[in-house]
Amino acid sequence: MSNRALRAGEYVVKNIAADKTGDKDFRRREINGQIVHMILRGDIEEALDILSKIYGVEKPRVKVGLPKGKSRVLGVYVPSKKTIYLKSREQYYNPLVILHEFYHHLRVFGGKHRGSEENANKFALKFLEDYRSMLLRRRR
């Protein structure tokens, strides 16, 4: 990870914690949108670094190639390896897959069950909704 990315992640985390305006929800939505933007442009390591700092968890590793028996999915999180496995390099640019699997990582680090697929989808879709809202705000 570059020093620029590390500084960006630290900036984001500090500004969430230091926000005294009372509009943390707006800032969270804006950051969620930025996370999606990072993934779309292929900066997955930077996005996962920032997400991990925000949620206070270790950053998961990411590898291309699925474990045996998982050929029908686009991605899978393997808790014992703390790794998100992606079906192909194309999934590096797929925020739905990355955020869905990050949700499972969060649940494991929280000492809870891996979480339902439905909740993982809702988690990822919230980020996508925030990205869409961010784009609409910037068009005005």
DAVENKA-V977933 format. One line per field, one symbol per residue. ss: DSSP state (h for helix, s for strand, l for the rest). phi: phi as a letter, one per 20 degrees, with the letter a starting at -180 (. if undefined). psi: psi as a letter, one per 40 degrees, with the letter a starting at -180 (. if undefined). A space follows every 10 residues. Layout:
ss = ???
phi = ???
psi = ???
This chain:
ss = llhhhhhhhh hhhhhhhhll lllhhhhhhh hhhhhhhhhh lllhhhhhhh hhhhhlllll ssssllllll llllsssshh hlssssllhh hhhlhhhhhh hhhhhhhhhl llllllhhhh hhhhhhhhhh hhhhhhhhhl
phi = .fffffffff gffffffefd fndfffffff fgffffggff enefffffff gfffemcfff ecceoefgnd fedeabddgf dlceddfbfg fgddfffffg ffgfggfffe mdggnfffff ffgfffffff fgffffffff
psi = hidddddddd dddddddehe eefddddddd dddddddddd eefddddddd ddddefiihi ihihhiiief eeidiihhdd efhhhididd edegdddddd ddddddddde eiieiidddd dddddddddd ddddddded.
